[in-house]
């Protein structure tokens, strides 16, 4: 009985084997109460892991500042995992990269260079057109 309490995950293969046989062999070997405890713990762990995976999906799909903030505020602490934190970092990086692309598209291409200079304004307009997908600009 002590082994069951120390290492319930060691019994998972045996539970899987006997689960579908409707056999009382496993229950009689370990006791009904201990078996129920083990199954309950393993089912709870599976549910926690399932919810951690779902949290990763929700965060991965929230790829704007507003949607990311909204998605992150409702996460239960049990569902925060190292994997979720990695997904959050990746989403933050994507948001920042998209913002950088938008800054470039908006014409903030040459920081600190005056666009009042006709040559710089011309180059800036060409770059904007290229970024917008105009292939005929030269």
N, C-alpha and C positions, 0 to 999 in steps of 0.2 A: 504494500500500500504506500509506503514512503517513496518508493521509486516512482510511482504514478504521480505523486504530488511534486516531485522534483523535476520530472522530465515528461510532461504530458505530450509534448510533440514527438517523443520517441514512439508513442503508440499510434501515431497517425496512420502508418502503413497497415497496422493490424486493424484499426477501425475501418479503413477503406475496404479491406479484404472481407471483413465480416458484416459490413453494413448492408450489403445487398443480399446476403444469404439468409437474413432473418434468423440467424443462429443465436441461441442462448449461450453458446460456448464461451464467447468473449465476456459476456456479462457475468456468467458464473465463475469465470477465472479471476476476474478483478473486482467483482461486486457491482451491483446496479448503481449505487450512489456515486461511487468513484467513476464509473463509466459515464454517467450523466454529467458529472462535473467536467470531465475531460472534453466531452463533446461540446458542452456549453462554452468552455474556454476557447476551444479551437474555432467554433462558429463565430464567437465574438471577435477573435483575431482576424478571421477572414473578412468579416464585415468592416472592421477598422481599416484593413488594407484596401478593400474595395472603395471605401470612402476617400482614402488618401489618393487613389488613382483618379477618382472622379474630381477631386479638388485640383489635381494637376491639369485635367482636361478643361475645367472652368477657367483656370488662370491662363492657360495657353491660348484660349480663345479671346481673352480680354486684352486686346493689344492697342488700346488707346489709354491715355492717362486717366480719363474719367472712368472707363469701364474697368481698368485694372484696379483703381482705388475702390470702386464699388464691390468688385468680386473679392478683394482681399479682406474687406472689413467684416465679412460674415463667416470666415473660416473658423471652424471649431478647433481649439488647440490640439485635440487628438488627431486631427487630420493633417497637421503640419509635419512635414518630413524633409529630410535632406533633398530628396528628389523634387519636392514642391518648391523648396528654396532655389534650387537650380533653375526650375522653370520660371520662377519669378525674375531671377537675374537675366535670363534669356529674353523674356518679354520686355523688361526694362531696357535692355540693349536694343531690341527691335524698335521700341518707341523712340529712343534717342537717335538711332540711325534714320528713321523716317523723318524726324524733326530736322535733322541735318540736311537731308535731301530736299525738304521743303524750303529750308533757308537758302540752299543753293539755287533752287528753282526761282525763288523770289528775287534773286539778284544780289544777294549778299555773297558774291563770289570772291571779290577782291576786298578783303577787310582792310580798312585804312587807306584805300585808294579812292580818290575822288572820281565819281562818275560824271562830273562836270566836264572833264576832259573829253573832247569828241571822239578820240581814238578809243578810250576806255569804254565809253558809252556804246560805241559800235561793237566792240568785242563782247561786251556784256549782253547786248541784244542778240548777237549770234549764238552765244552760249545758252541764253534762255530759249531761243528757238530750237536749238539742238536738243536740249533737255525736254522740251515739249514734244519732240518727235518729228519736227519738220526736217525732212532729209534733203530738201532743195536749198537750204540756206548755205551760202558760201562766204 
